[in-house]
Amino acid sequence: MSQSTSQSTTQKHTAFVGAPMTNQPVTAIPGIGKVLGNRLNENGYPDAPAVYGQYLKDGKDPVTFKADMKADCGANSKQQSDCHGAMKEWGDQHFH
């Protein structure tokens, strides 16, 4: 069971990183499911670009960004890491 969870996370990560972020919902971000997505929406993150904006405002710093994700939606350590990894890789792929 954990293998298919890991596999779907990898597929979600690949799909997110490989696509333009415009109009993607927060739930398209790895580590963010429906519950965390709703919390992010309620806390001022209407879409994936808004989360990326927070990543940039945090200076791309993993500690600061992960703390924000914990505070803003209650993301656990794995969810924080998945989300941060996706933001970092998306930026590396689309801006370098």
Secondary structure, DSSP 8 states (H G I E B T S, - for coil): -HHHHHHHHHHHHHHHHTS--TT--GGGSTT--HHHHHHHHHTT--SHHHHHHHHHHTTT-HHHHHHHHHHHH---HHHHHHHHHHHHHHHHHHH-
